[in-house]
Amino acid sequence: MRSYGPGRAALRNLSATALALAVVGVGAVPAHAESVRERQWHLDAMQAEEMWKTSQGEGITIAVIDTGVDPTLPDLQGQVLKGKDFSTHPGDAHDDYRGHGTGMAALIAATGAAGPEHGSYGLAPKSKILPLRVDDGYNQKNHAEAIKSFGKRVGPAIRYAANSEANVINLSRASPGNSKELRRAIKYALEKGKIIFAGVGNDGDYGNKVLYPAASPGVIGVSGLDRNAQSTDESQSGNQVDLAAPGEDMVAACPHGNGICTTHGTSDATAIASASAALIWAEHPDWTANQVTRVLVNTAGGPKNGDERDDFIGHGAVRPRIALKNPGDPGDPNTNPLPGPYSEKKAASDANKPAKPGGSDSEDDKQQAASGDDSDPNWLAYGLATAGILAAGGATSLYVRHRRHTANTPYPIAPYGPPRS
């Protein structure tokens, strides 16, 4: 097995204390002559070919704040902009020092140019990638320093993306470090009209520490789903989860071996959520970030028990196919439908309050989501997980075990997994 980033056992230890949402990549070739596209189950589940008749992400740029993006891969040629390097590594934003950023870019914007047998496709194959290379924290002195420096490493890239042509900011990164630098950079990007997606973390089956920027107000926290539309065991849970997307057995181009890797994690789910936003925004270029976010939330495949959201899949799985066919009312362009200081709930409550001088960083923890789920129930129902929390000797870590429920709604057209009779 070939991997980029630490192995899974090491990842559990690292993400509990700080670093990034690294995922495991495999460069193995399947035993039979199955094409790469045939292995991309998530595109079948989301009915990509049907969506691509309407939108392929044309005119939308996604800033990928990561380890760099290799533009020489056939599937990414012509898709990657110049970008900017904020790291201490040799080279520039086109030199991917770990392979992670290239994998995310491929899940978003790969074109299949490597040919029918070797080419992979991104969910938004006509979108563009703005690579912003940052340090992943492994070069820090220790875990505590990696946590402390997270905002300083990522914040400048967020600000650069905010001032760029990018519409969407993809942060397949996470840390417990919720610094002032990070909060201010996120606030700046939101005020500039950007959508920010971030993975909630990969320690749901071991520890469940709240990670940032997924837990930052205004950022869309993304959890991962498996082939059966259930939250993956590794995907973390909590109020920071806003939406869910495929995040298991994800096949896409990468800079290793034969150029194809199989990966997993909320990093991948974040890339799919970013690409989903690109498909919608390309079809409705006059919408604001708030309106695209609202349609993503309102068309998500929500919890099967009828709740507005739960702590494992948030408002539900992204369904750009539904959003493209019947987006509904995109609503107020100036308010965010998600919890936090930019939300509709906050705007309504503030309407009758006098303005307070100065600012505060005290609203960094997300509140319970208030926006409803107007989704079509006939795409698929999503697994609702419940958590058993074990307290041990006053320890601050929460150990979570998922009890996943199967969906009752039958699949119409080969969604997550094989079709049912």
N, C-alpha and C positions, 0 to 999 in steps of 0.2 A: 504494500500500500504506500502510495506517495501522498504526502500531505503538505499543505502550506499552513504555517502557524503551528501551534502546539498540538499534540495529540489530545484526544478527548479527556483523558484522565488529568492531563496537565491543564487543560482549558478550565475544568471545574475549579481547580485551585486558583488559577489566575483571575477568572472573572469574578470570583468572590472577593478579590482584593483590588482588581482594577483594570484590566488592560483593554482588550478589544473583542469584538464578536468574530473571532477567527473560526473558520469552519474546516472540516476535513475534506480534502480533494483526492479523488482516485483517478489515475490515468489509465486504467485497465481497458482493454478492447473487449467487447462482448464476444462470446464464443461463436455466435452465428452472425450472419451478415445484416443485422438490424441497423438501420440508419440512425444517425444521431437524432434526427427529428422524431423518429418513432419512439425514441427513449425519453423524449421530453413530455412526460405524461401531463405536466401542469398546463401545457398549451392545449392539449385535448380537453382537459377538464374545464378549462376556461373558454373553450370553443374559439380559439384564436383566429382560425381562418374565417369564421363568420364575422368577427369583429373587424378584421383587416379589410373587409369590403367597405367599411365605413371610415375607419381611422387606423393609421399605423404610427401615430405620434408625430406627424409632419409639423415642422415649425416649432417643436418643443425641445428645449435643452434641459438636461438633467445634470446637475453638478454632483459628481461622485467624490466625496471626501473620504479618501482611503489611502491605500499603499501605492497609488499610481495606476495607470491604465496603459497597457501595451497596444499601440495602434497598428502594429505590424501583423497581428493575427488576421488571416483572411476574412473572418467573419466580422471584424471590427474596422477594416480598412474603409476610410472615408467617413467614419462615424465619430471619430474622436477629435475634439478641438485641441488647441495648443495647451490650455490649462496653465497651472502655476504650481511650483514646488515650494512647500512650507516645511519640508523635512530637513534632516541633517544627513541624509543618504546621498551618495554620489549620483550624478545624473540629473534628470528633470522629471516632470510629471508624467512623461511617457515611459519612464523606467520603473517597472513594478517590482519592488524589492521583495515582495512576499507572494504575489500572485492573487491576492484577495480582491483588490480593486478591479483587476481585469475580469475576474469571474463575475463580479457584480455588474460591470458594464455590459458583459455578454448577455446576462439574463435580461437586461433592459433593452439593448439595442443591436444585438447581433443580427446579421442579414442573411446567414446561410450561404455566404459567398464561397465557402470552402467546398461546396458541391453536395450532391444528394446523399452521398455516403458519409461525409465528414462534417458537413456544415450544421451549425446550431443556429437557432433563431431566438432573438429576444422578443419579449411581449410587445414592445413598441419599436419595430425594426427601422422606422424612419425618423426616430428621435435622434438627437445628438448628445454626446457625452462631453462634459467639461471636467477633465480630471484635475483634482486638487489634492496633491500628495502631502500627507502629514505623517509624522512619526507615530508608530503604534505603541510606544511605551516600553518596548523590550530593551531599549538602550538606556533606560533610566537606572539609577543606582539600586533601587529596590522597589517593592510594590507600593510602599507608602508614597514614594516620590512620583511613581507613575500615576497614582490617583491624584495627587496634588497638582501635577503638571497637565492633566488632561485638558482643562479649559484653555490653558496657554498654548497647547499644541493644536487644538481644533478650532478655537475661537477665531483666529485670523482667517482661516479658510472659510468659515461660515460668513464672515464679513465680506470677504472677497466675492463669494457666491452671491451675496445680497446685492452687491454693486454690479454684478455681471448680467449677461443676457439670459442666464439660467432662470427657468420657471420653477423648477423643483430642486430641492436639495436632498440628496440621499446620504444618510449617515448610518452605514452598517457598522457602527462603532458603539461602544458602551463603557461606562465606568461609574463607580459609586461617587466619583468626584463631581460635586455640583457647585462649581466655583462661580464667583461673581463674573469672571471673564466669559464663561460659557453662557450664563444667563443674559448678560448684556448683548452678546453676539446674536443669540437666538431672538431676543426682542427686536434687535435691529433688522434682522432678516425678515421677520414677520411684518414689521412696519413697512418694509420694502415690497411687500406683496408676494413673498415666496411661500411655497408649501414645503414643510420639512418633515421627512419620514425618518424614523430611527428604530432599530431593533430593540426589543425589550430585554434580550439576554437569553443565554442558553443553559442556565442552571436550574430549570424548573424541577428537575428530578433529583436535585441535590441540595441546593440552597436557593433562596429566592430574594436576594437582596435587591432593593430598588436601584435601578441603574439610570444614568443620564447619558444623552439628552432625551431618551424616550419618555422619562417622567417629567420633563420640563413643560410648563404650560404652553399651549399652542403647538407643540410638536406632536405629530401623529405616531404613537407607539404601536409597533407592529409585532404580532406573535405569529408563530409558524403552525401550519396545518400539514397533516400527512395525506396519503392517497385516499383515505376514507373520510376526509373532511373533519377530522378530529384534531384537537390541539396536540402537538407533539409533546412527549414527556419532558424534553429538554427545554421547551419554550416556557419562559417565566410568566407569572401571572400577577395581577393586581390592578389598581385603578389606573395605572399608566398604560394599560392595553386599550387601544382605541379600535383597531382593525386587525384582521388576520389575513394571511395569504399563504400559498404553498411554500413549504420550507423543509421538505424531506426528499431525498433522492433526486436532487435537482441536477440536470445534465446541461452543460454549456461549455463553450470554448474557454480555455485557460492557457497560460503560458507553459504548461508542464507536459512532458512526454509527448503524446500524440496530439496535444492541444485540446483534449476534451477531459473534463473533470466531472465527477459526481460529488456533489456537496450537500450539506444540510445545515440548518440553523436559521435563526431569525434575521441574520444578515441577508440570506437569500429571499426570505419573505419580504424584507424591506425593499429590495430591488424590484420585486414583483408589484408591490404596492405603488412604488414610484412610477413604474411603467404604466400601471393602470391609470394613474392621474394624468400621465402624458396622453394616453388615448382619448380621455374625456376632454382635456384642455385643447387638444388639436381640433376636435370637432366643434368646440365652443370657445374660440380664441378671445372673445370679448368678455368672458367670465373672469371674475377675480379668483384669487386663491381660496377665499372663504366659500365661494359658490361651488368650486370644484370639490372642496372638502365636504360641503354639505351633501352634494349629490353622491359622493363616495359613501358617506355614512348612511344616507337614506335608502340606498340601493343595496347595501351590504346584506349578505345572507345571515340573519341574526340567530341568536340562541333559539333552539327549538321549543323551549318552554314558554316563549312569548315575552320574556323579559326584554327591556330595551337594550341591555348589554349584560355581560358577565365578565369576570376578571380573567378569563382565559382566552376568549376570542373578541372581547370588546363588543362593539356593535355588530360584529360578524365579519365574514369573509368578503374581501373586495370582489365585486361583480361588475367590471366595466362593460360586459356585454349587455347587462340589464340597463346600466346607466346610459349607454349609447342608444338603446332602443326607446327607452322611456325614462328620461332623467327626472321628470317631475319639476317642481318649482325650485330653482336654484337659490331662491331667497335673497336676503339682504346681502349686498356685496361687501358690506363694511364690518360684519360681525362674524366671528368664528363659531361654528356650531359645537365645538368641543369645549370641555371645561377649562377654566383658567381665567386670567385677567383679560383675555381678548374674546371671551365667549358671549353668546347671546344671553345666557342666564345672567352673567355679570353686567352686560350692557343694560338689561332690563332693570336690574336692581339698582344700578348706578343712576338711572334716569331721574330718580326722585331724591338723590343725595347730593349735597353740595360737594364740590371738588375739594380734595384734600391737597395741601401743598406738599411738594416733594414726592419721592418715590419710595418703594419698599421692595425688598427681596423676600418678604415673608410668604409670598403666594407661590412658592416653588412646588408644593405638593398638589397634585391634581385632586379635584373634587369629583364626586360621583357624577357620571355623565347624565345630561338632562335631555338630549335630543332623541327623538323617537326613531323607530325603524319602519320605513315604508316599503320594505323590500318585497319582491315577488317571491312567494314561498315555493314556487314550483321549479326552481333551479336545483337546489338541494338543501337539505337541512344540515346544520353544522353541529358537530359533537360538543356537548356541554360537559365540561370537566368540573369536578368538585375536588376540594383540597382537604386533606387531613393534616393538621399542623401539630407537630410534636415539639413540646418544650423540653429542653434538656439542660438542667443545672443552671438556669438563668442565662443560657447562651443567647446571643442576639440573632444568630442565623435561624431561618425558618426552613425546615425540611419538608418538602411538598411531595405528595404522591398523588397522581392523577387517577381518578376513576372515570373513565370516559364512557359516554352514552352513545349508542348508535342512533342514526337518524331514522325517523319514521317515514319521511317523504321519499317516494321512489325517484330514481334518476330518470330524467327525460331523454337525454342524449349523451351517453358515455361521460358523465362527469367524473369526479374523483374516484377512480377505480373502474372496474368493468361494468357494463350496463346490466341492470337488473331486469328480470322478466316482469 
